[in-house]
Amino acid sequence: MATVETKTAETIVITGANRGIGLGLVRCFAAAGHHVVAACRQPDKAEALRLVPGAVEIMQLDVADAVSSAAFARQIGTRTIDVLINNAGVMGGNKQGFANMDYDAWLRTFEINTLGPFRLTSLLLPNLKQSKHARVVTISSQMGAFGLDMGFGTYAYRSSKSAVSKVMQVLALELKADNIIVCPVHPGWVQTDMGGANAQIPVEQSAGGLFKLISTLTLAQSGRFWTWDGREHIW
Ligand SMILES: NC(=O)c1ccc[n+]([C@@H]2O[C@H](COP(=O)([O-])OP(=O)(O)OC[C@H]3O[C@@H](n4cnc5c(N)ncnc54)[C@H](OP(=O)(O)O)[C@@H]3O)[C@@H](O)[C@H]2O)c1
């Protein structure tokens, strides 16, 4: 069972919070007594999110949209953010093979999976700087790891995840002076709309493991790639 390491309630921003791993993370952090800013594209349709008990504040955010992201940051205002979880992501559609690439969809995948986390981190930097234990955790994927051979295909998704992992590695170096921990993480192969019903682990297991990892991350772990269950992942 996940243990609560923190003494005081923290403020946690989670993107893509209305379903899948994001929703699982909202449940974990809210159950532990934290204040969760649950960001999603369509708050009016986020029925499951509204039912989560605890201090959950639902806000509109499309991470691919610069205007929406700036409006989100304005709404956050000057409050301290302890944890930003860049979870929102897409697989990128069916046409991402060598012979049938949808190039517009590839660009869109990059906007959501790679540019979105970078932009949001930069917009919320003043808020993160105010925290005594600031963490930026980006849900990447083992499918973007250079050190793993996982067959071919899904070029858009894989390249967007390789890129966001690299972006977070570099950002970790840049934000070290501010004591901000930055890590990409692999959440496991998870039973969500994206992962499918045959995936290896349920959302609760992935989110519970990520909760534990995120709660205890130290600066020494920053700039390294982690798995949901606390193991270091190959780049
Ligand atoms: N499931 C797995 O096995 C697995 C493995 C490795 C990595 N991951 C990563 O884990 C993260 C969560 O995946 P999941 O399995 O929970 O997927 P999911 O069930 O498909 O949920 C994806 C979430 O991202 C949101 N989203 C998509 N585009 C967005 C945008 N432009 N702005 C804001 N939110 C957006 C979705 O919102 P809407 O409902 O509005 O579409 C939804 O809340 C993703 O980054 C994914 O790449 C998943």
The ligand as a MOL file (V3000), in Angstrom:
LIG
                    3D

  0  0  0     0  0            999 V3000
M  V30 BEGIN CTAB
M  V30 COUNTS 48 52 0 0 0
M  V30 BEGIN ATOM
M  V30 1 N -1.3250 3.2050 -21.2140 0
M  V30 2 C -0.0750 2.8330 -21.4160 0
M  V30 3 O 0.2250 1.6170 -21.5030 0
M  V30 4 C 1.0300 3.8400 -21.5160 0
M  V30 5 C 2.3460 3.3740 -21.6560 0
M  V30 6 C 3.3760 4.3090 -21.7410 0
M  V30 7 C 3.1130 5.6560 -21.6460 0
M  V30 8 N 1.8090 6.0880 -21.5240 0 CHG=1
M  V30 9 C 1.5850 7.5330 -21.4300 0
M  V30 10 O 0.8170 7.8170 -20.2820 0
M  V30 11 C 0.0530 9.0130 -20.4800 0
M  V30 12 C -1.4110 8.7570 -20.1660 0
M  V30 13 O -1.8460 7.7150 -21.0210 0
M  V30 14 P -3.1870 6.8900 -20.7980 0
M  V30 15 O -2.8370 5.4710 -21.0510 0
M  V30 16 O -3.8400 7.2750 -19.5260 0 CHG=-1
M  V30 17 O -4.0190 7.3730 -22.0680 0
M  V30 18 P -5.5810 7.7040 -22.2690 0
M  V30 19 O -6.4010 6.8210 -21.4070 0
M  V30 20 O -5.7610 7.6730 -23.7400 0
M  V30 21 O -5.7120 9.2010 -21.7170 0
M  V30 22 C -5.0330 10.2360 -22.3600 0
M  V30 23 C -5.3260 11.5230 -21.6290 0
M  V30 24 O -4.6150 12.5910 -22.2870 0
M  V30 25 C -5.5520 13.6260 -22.5580 0
M  V30 26 N -5.1700 14.4400 -23.7030 0
M  V30 27 C -4.9380 14.0700 -24.9720 0
M  V30 28 N -4.6350 15.1350 -25.7310 0
M  V30 29 C -4.6870 16.2150 -24.9120 0
M  V30 30 C -4.4870 17.6010 -25.0840 0
M  V30 31 N -4.1670 18.1190 -26.2790 0
M  V30 32 N -4.6140 18.4130 -24.0030 0
M  V30 33 C -4.9280 17.9220 -22.8070 0
M  V30 34 N -5.1730 16.6220 -22.5780 0
M  V30 35 C -5.0360 15.7870 -23.6150 0
M  V30 36 C -6.8650 12.9000 -22.7990 0
M  V30 37 O -7.9390 13.8180 -22.7330 0
M  V30 38 P -9.3030 13.6690 -23.6150 0
M  V30 39 O -10.1930 12.7430 -22.8430 0
M  V30 40 O -9.8010 15.0600 -23.7250 0
M  V30 41 O -8.8910 13.0760 -24.9260 0
M  V30 42 C -6.8150 11.8980 -21.6600 0
M  V30 43 O -7.1610 12.5170 -20.4520 0
M  V30 44 C 0.2960 9.4140 -21.9440 0
M  V30 45 O 1.2790 10.4210 -22.0010 0
M  V30 46 C 0.8000 8.1380 -22.5800 0
M  V30 47 O 1.5840 8.3720 -23.7170 0
M  V30 48 C 0.7670 5.2230 -21.4590 0
M  V30 END ATOM
M  V30 BEGIN BOND
M  V30 1 1 1 2
M  V30 2 2 2 3
M  V30 3 1 2 4
M  V30 4 1 4 5
M  V30 5 2 4 48
M  V30 6 2 5 6
M  V30 7 1 6 7
M  V30 8 2 7 8
M  V30 9 1 8 9
M  V30 10 1 8 48
M  V30 11 1 9 10
M  V30 12 1 9 46
M  V30 13 1 10 11
M  V30 14 1 11 12
M  V30 15 1 11 44
M  V30 16 1 12 13
M  V30 17 1 13 14
M  V30 18 2 14 15
M  V30 19 1 14 16
M  V30 20 1 14 17
M  V30 21 1 17 18
M  V30 22 2 18 19
M  V30 23 1 18 20
M  V30 24 1 18 21
M  V30 25 1 21 22
M  V30 26 1 22 23
M  V30 27 1 23 24
M  V30 28 1 23 42
M  V30 29 1 24 25
M  V30 30 1 25 26
M  V30 31 1 25 36
M  V30 32 1 26 27
M  V30 33 1 26 35
M  V30 34 2 27 28
M  V30 35 1 28 29
M  V30 36 1 29 30
M  V30 37 2 29 35
M  V30 38 1 30 31
M  V30 39 2 30 32
M  V30 40 1 32 33
M  V30 41 2 33 34
M  V30 42 1 34 35
M  V30 43 1 36 37
M  V30 44 1 36 42
M  V30 45 1 37 38
M  V30 46 2 38 39
M  V30 47 1 38 40
M  V30 48 1 38 41
M  V30 49 1 42 43
M  V30 50 1 44 45
M  V30 51 1 44 46
M  V30 52 1 46 47
M  V30 END BOND
M  V30 END CTAB
M  END
